[in-house]
């Protein structure tokens, strides 16, 4: 059984100093076992300015088993799958310790964003690019951050505006964009297929 | 209650009555049964003409539990042949005098509280008033006599022989300044008047035990605050008593509750992970520890930790190892086992020294075989 008392304590603790750490954990639904964590992109990296959502699922063994975490926001990083958002981080696997918490795990992920490990990649394509063509990597990562990790009203309005100009009704555009995580291309595909 | 009340004269008579046996020829009770081993040297009479001593000593001393069913004679003290009181040495008063103000009924009724608190009173020969009884004889004529008699007696004896007022020691003496008994000095630790002014050894002992208790209380208070690093709860505030225990790791000082650390170390929740490098380590600092010490208190110094460890190991040493099974089985932990390896006939397993052939043909005795040496190389598949 998941130690719900501990999860509740962790949530309380984490949300207390959200102003300092910028790390936030909220419930996804009614259950305490499905959570959404948000971390700000580290300053001085291509991820700066972005807010990254991480999907957290707690297994029955928690806190003796690591929580299952993956990026819900698309991110261009050698240790994070650009397709699925899967994270390659030892503390989420064999190096997990029950003394770690959701907050410390999210902090570790934030640290991973600022210190990629291309030698132990999750996404081979990104890792190759990171090693061979660092300039392009930084550019792509920044572009992805701008595109997917910034949910400022301005960017959202821009996207809606663009799709509405293509001839789709605004309500439908908005709901489709929300469903696809504000991914313009995916939303367009979906709108076209519907 | 009047029948038992004794004047100070008869009190002395009671005390000295035993001496009277030497002077009055009384039939030997062993002789009656034909079993006196002393024969002609017996102090008591072996002459059937002499009267047997079948006076109830319990009744004489103030109470007889058998009452009317007693097979010995219940004779009033005044009926006894009495000796002149001046001949009674003072110390006999101390050793033999019973509490004179007690009636048999009172004693029988208050048997419960009496057995607990009156011991000291009985021993010191002081009149005893149960706490719930009014001190009714305070004003009675007869008691005043006893009182005076007592104070006289107290002057004679060494103050170190007199015990302190236990009302004052318990916190409050109703007589205050007028109490004829010594009020103990204030103990700085427990804040009670329980230090005997004239018994340095007793004082020292009390201080020692008091200090120990205080220290334990402090430790317990400190332990209350400690949180488990895994469940983030205060270990001593957990729901069930079994959970309110710390699991101390040998190599580091991070606090866990016993269930959390055991759960983690059992490693049952995951598979395919190296036991030693993951589950045997501290969840906080990842230091490898080979065993967990259960304890109801947390420690603040190295010595306290060592004490906890020592007492734990001593406790396990007294329990027979179930693997060894009195020599019927084999214990995988061998010499390093914490439990007792004892055979059925009571002798302990001897430590067999291992002789190792060295390369240069000399023999070496392998010493200090430690379980951890093996566990270090052990890989769980």
Interface residues (C-beta under 8 A of the other chain):
Chain A: X3 X5 X6 X9 X10 X61 X63 X64 X65 X94 X95 X97 X98 X99 X100
Chain B: X229 X230 X231 X232 X233 X254 X260 X263 X264 X269 X270 X273 X274 X278 X281 X282 X283 X284 X286
